[in-house]
Amino acid sequence: MAPTPAGSRETQPTAALIASRFLHRLNRFAALVDLGGRETLVHVANSGRMRELLVVGNVCWLRPAAGEHRKTAYDLALVDIGHTLVSADARLPNHLVHRAFREGRLAQFADYDECHPEVTYGDSRLDLALRGPGGACFVETKSVTLVEEGVALFPDAPTTRGRKHVFSLMNATAEGYRAAVLFVIQREDAKSFKPHDSADPAFGQALRQAVEAGVETHAYTCNVSLDEVRLLEPVEVRL
C-alpha cells in the first residue's frame, strides 16, 4: 500500500518566549499560569500527564499564538524543572526530525533523499515517509518528556493511538517497507530510553512485538533553550 501525502505542519518557534509560573492544569489541553500577577489560560499541546513538569510554581515559558478560533493567546512551550529545560509541545518532534533529516544529521536514513510529513498508511496517519532509490520508509515520531534516573520513558499514560501506530508500522514491514519509531526526548538529561511498562504495559508489548517483526527503534535527546529546540544525539534503546 503506497503512502498518501497529507500535507505539512511545521511548528518551529518564531516568537520570543514569555516567562510565567504554573498554577493548575484544567484538562488535557488547557492550564492556568501566573503571568505578571494575572491568572492566564494557556494551551497545552500535549495529552500526556507530565506530572513531573506541571508542578505549581515551576517556571513555564509561553509562546504567543494568534488565531481566529483560539481560546487562548499563548501555548505552553517550555518548563524549567531546575536542572534542565523541557519542551512540552508534543507537536514539535515531527518537525525536529524533519529538520534533522534535511540537515543530514540522521545517519540511519542517509539513503533517502525525500521526506514527506504526515502521510496516510492504511487507517493511520503517520508522521513521516522517507523516499529514496531503494523504496520508502515510514517513520513515526513520539514525544518523550519523562526521565527518571537518566532513563527516558514513554508513554507517561496509556496510549491507544500509540499502539495503533506501532501496529501500522508492523503492517508496513509485512508489505516490504522499512519502518521505524523515533522517540524524541525533549530534554538533554537522558542517557537511555525504554518503554514505560508500568504506565502502559500494552504499548511496551506492542513495541517489542514490532521490533521482532522488523520495525526499528531510535531515540534522541534534544538541546532545549529559549532560542530553539534541536535534535541533539542518539541514546541507547533498552527493550
C-alpha positions, -999 to +999 in steps of 0.1 A: +000+000+000+016+033-011+018+063+013-006+091+007+007+126+015-015+146+039+004+180+039+029+196+062+025+211+097+058+226+109+058+243+143+092+259+146+091+287+172+093+322+158+081+345+186+100+354+218+090+333+248+074+349+279+080+337+314+052+326+337+046+303+367+025+272+365-007+271+386-031+244+376-039+221+347-076+223+338-078+194+313-055+177+288-051+208+266-056+238+290-038+251+320-037+282+342-004+301+348+005+332+367+015+358+340+027+390+355+004+386+385-026+377+365-042+342+362-040+334+324-053+305+304-028+287+281-030+259+256-011+227+264-002+209+232+004+176+249-021+150+260+005+133+283+002+137+321+035+155+326+031+154+363+068+158+369+068+190+348+035+207+356+042+214+393+028+245+410+054+273+409+075+259+381+086+285+356+068+280+323+078+297+291+049+307+268+048+312+231+024+339+219-001+323+194-027+341+174-057+325+156-093+333+148-107+302+166-082+301+195-095+304+231-060+313+244-033+338+234-004+315+244+009+280+240+029+264+269+063+258+252+089+250+278+091+241+315+121+248+338+124+220+363+156+234+379+184+214+363+171+215+328+146+229+304+120+206+289+100+212+258+063+204+264+049+207+229+041+173+215+037+187+180+074+196+178+091+162+173+078+157+138+094+190+128+126+183+146+131+150+129+122+165+095+147+193+101+175+169+112+168+148+081+172+179+058+204+188+075+218+153+070+221+146+108+202+112+107+229+087+095+205+058+097+183+074+070+211+087+048+200+066+018+168+086+014+166+119-004+129+129+002+109+135+034+072+138+033+054+149+066+021+134+077+012+106+054-017+082+054-009+045+056-039+021+059-061+037+086-033+056+103-017+089+098+020+085+103+044+114+108+069+109+080+075+089+049+111+089+035+117+081-001+148+070-019+161+048-047+155+017-025+119+025-017+100+041+012+105+042+049+077+051+073+087+069+105+065+076+135+079+101+160+069+101+197+073+130+221+090+120+254+092+143+284+095+119+313+131+110+325+138+090+357+173+085+369+187+091+334+162+068+317+136+084+293+102+067+295+073+066+271+044+068+274+035+085+307-002+075+303-019+047+284-019+054+246-043+035+223-032+058+195+005+050+201-002+012+199-022+017+167+007+035+150+031+007+161+008-019+146+006+001+114+044+001+111+043-037+116+019-040+087+042-018+066+072-041+072+050-071+063+043-054+029+081-049+024+085-013+035+111-001+060+096+013+092+109+030+124+097+046+156+118+076+167+114+087+203+122+124+206+133+131+242+126+168+246+153+174+271+191+168+274+194+147+306+185+112+293+212+085+289+189+058+275+153+051+266+129+023+274+091+018+272+073+028+303+057-006+311+042+004+344+023+032+327+011+012+297+023-024+295+003-029+263+024-003+245+056-019+256+044-053+245+034-039+211+067-022+206+087-053+214+064-073+190+070-047+163+108-049+168+107-086+164+087-080+131+115-057+118+104-022+130+134-002+140+135+019+172+157+050+177+158+076+205+173+111+205+177+137+232+172+174+224+190+206+231+164+229+246+170+266+250+149+298+250+160+303+214+153+269+199+147+232+204+170+210+183+176+173+180+208+165+198+222+130+199+211+093+199+208+073+231+205+036+238+171+020+234+165-007+260+137-030+253 
